[in-house]
Amino acid sequence: MSIAPGGGFSAPVLNLCRLYARLHRAILREHRIRRDSHHVAQFNDRLLKDIGLERSEHRDDPSFGRGAYWRA
């Protein structure tokens, strides 16, 4: 590891740490979305209707808004 003159880590090391942290958060978020998607897929039609969803909505939109980020 490279130590900067001020006693902290150098900019390239900090950039790598930040990149790793962002990647880690993205992987955790993707895992959470997939887990929740599988959980909702197990609900019966009556329960989905009670919470205001339809099975076709759940199946047709697996992105959960992730595509909106890239379109902006």
Secondary structure by P-SEA (a helix, b strand, c coil): ccccccccccaaaaaaaaaaaaaaaaaaaaaaaaaaaaaaaaccaaaaaaacccaaaaaaccccaaaaaaac
